Amino acid sequence: MNLSPSEFERAIAALLMDPGYRNVKVTGGAGDLGRDITCKDRNSRTVMVQCKR
């Protein structure tokens, strides 16, 4: 709870890189349509992540 919402999103994005997600981008903010992070999995499928803390 010590992280701001944007810091939390960046921390989660960094964690996603470890298991092999690629092109990890933090997209959160006003008008993000619930997508805080977008990335690609090992099969090149687009993955959208919504962060809640």
MONOR-V884015 format. One record per backbone hydrogen bond with DSSP energy under -1.0 kcal/mol. NH is the residue of the N-H (numbers start at 0). CO is the residue of the C=O. If there is no record, write none. Layout:
NH;CO / NH;CO
This chain:
7;3 / 8;4 / 9;5 / 10;6 / 11;7 / 12;8 / 13;9 / 14;10 / 15;11 / 19;16 / 20;15 / 21;39 / 24;37 / 26;35 / 27;35 / 31;28 / 34;31 / 35;48 / 36;48 / 37;24 / 38;46 / 39;21 / 40;44 / 43;40 / 46;38 / 48;36
